[in-house]
Amino acid sequence: MSHPDPASVERAASADPIEGTADGSAGSVSSGAGDAESTGVGGPSVDGRVGSAEGHGSTRGWDPLFGPDGLRAGWRLLLWALLFVVLYATLGALAHPFAAGRPVVGFAVLAAASTLAGWGMLALQGRKPGALGWALDPAAVRDSALGFGFGAALILGAVGVLAVAGSVRWVAEKGSIPEYAAAVAGGLGFFLVAAAAEESLLRGYGFQALVQGIGPWPATLLGSAVFAGLHAANPGFGPVGAANIFLAGVLLALLYLRTRSLWICTGVHVGWNWTMSVLHFPVSGLDRALPLYRVAEHGADWWTGGAFGPEAGLPAILVVLAGIAWTLRTRRLGESPRMRALRPLVDARLPQRWPR
């Protein structure tokens, strides 16, 4: 798992600031007279959700800064990216004395900077922090558990195919039960922080503003390409690994869009990575020491994944495609009433049940 580069966020922020209609449909959206966020007839607002009385049919010339729904999404994305960079640099400097030999500190700084930047932008738009996707909602426990189980099941499916084909087996190694328990618990903590950081960065405010600006599918494809690119420097990264990380980005984005919850995305991310680590495979090319046993692989890298781990193998691509199909079709996923009351940014562009 690579350490994301803040510069990649700034490049993503240069996306076209033009926004579509508020709900993605051909119809227009009128603002309620009692909405505290309304800025009056034709008045610009930072909020990308509230429409103006002027509507899309205005005869006024095109404004590169403000659309009928307020400050255009591209500019809000740029503001978030700038705020993120400032926070990342500041928090990174504060954490530097504790970071030597502790990669989890870097991920903690990344998670804090991207989340705080998102909360700051939401505050400017009159929204509560929970609208980012980290709402303290009873559904958070359900989403986290569902996501963890889903992620673990997917990677177990891929490894199961390799095991049945005789491509992997496990060999006993020296070690003790206490050492093993400590390594497994430490891995869980590390992957939890790393997953939260990557989800806040790549499925948080920046992605959500991008959905408002260019729509769910273009934003999903662009965000997934960035997600794959951030892993390019990892050991063993290649075409198959790139394809699978890209597809994993699509899966995680769709899970967010279906639920508006970052809990489920983080759960999937942790379940996938931690399970792979417990099975003693490299995780995106990064290997963690584990006593008692090791994995032995037999076969071409395009099949087993090689040094990058099972994520760079064909079975993993197949199970992620199956996961995407389930995510698009299942009726078990949806936005909770409490999350809907927080008015996430993407609600302005998507219907409650998306895709229909």
Stockholm file with secondary structure:
# STOCKHOLM 1.0

chainA/1-356         MSHPDPASVERAASADPIEGTADGSAGSVSSGAGDAESTGVGGPSVDGRVGSAEGHGSTRGWDPLFGPDGLRAGWRLLLWALLFVVLYATLGALAHPFAAGRPVVGFAVLAAASTLAGWGMLALQGRKPGALGWALDPAAVRDSALGFGFGAALILGAVGVLAVAGSVRWVAEKGSIPEYAAAVAGGLGFFLVAAAAEESLLRGYGFQALVQGIGPWPATLLGSAVFAGLHAANPGFGPVGAANIFLAGVLLALLYLRTRSLWICTGVHVGWNWTMSVLHFPVSGLDRALPLYRVAEHGADWWTGGAFGPEAGLPAILVVLAGIAWTLRTRRLGESPRMRALRPLVDARLPQRWPR
#=GR chainA/1-356 SS CCCCCHHHHHHHTTSCCCCCCTTSSSSCCCCCTTCTTCCCTTCCCSCSSCCCTTCTTCCSCCCSSEETTEECHHHHHHHHHHHHHHHHHHHHHHHHHHHTTCHHHHHHHHHHHHHHHHHHHHHHTTCCGGGGTTCCCHHHHHHHHHHHHHHHHHHHHHHHHHHHTTSEEEEECCCCHHHHHHHHHHHHHHHHHHHHHHHHHHSSHHHHHHHHHHCHHHHHHHHHHHHHHTTTTSTTCCHHHHHHHHHHHHHHHHHHHHHCCHHHHHHHHHHHHHHHHHTTCCBTTBCCCCSSEEEEECSCHHHHCGGGCGGGSHHHHHHHHHHHHHHHHCSSCCCCHHHHHTCCGGGGTSCSSSCC
#=GC SS_cons         CCCCCHHHHHHHTTSCCCCCCTTSSSSCCCCCTTCTTCCCTTCCCSCSSCCCTTCTTCCSCCCSSEETTEECHHHHHHHHHHHHHHHHHHHHHHHHHHHTTCHHHHHHHHHHHHHHHHHHHHHHTTCCGGGGTTCCCHHHHHHHHHHHHHHHHHHHHHHHHHHHTTSEEEEECCCCHHHHHHHHHHHHHHHHHHHHHHHHHHSSHHHHHHHHHHCHHHHHHHHHHHHHHTTTTSTTCCHHHHHHHHHHHHHHHHHHHHHCCHHHHHHHHHHHHHHHHHTTCCBTTBCCCCSSEEEEECSCHHHHCGGGCGGGSHHHHHHHHHHHHHHHHCSSCCCCHHHHHTCCGGGGTSCSSSCC
//
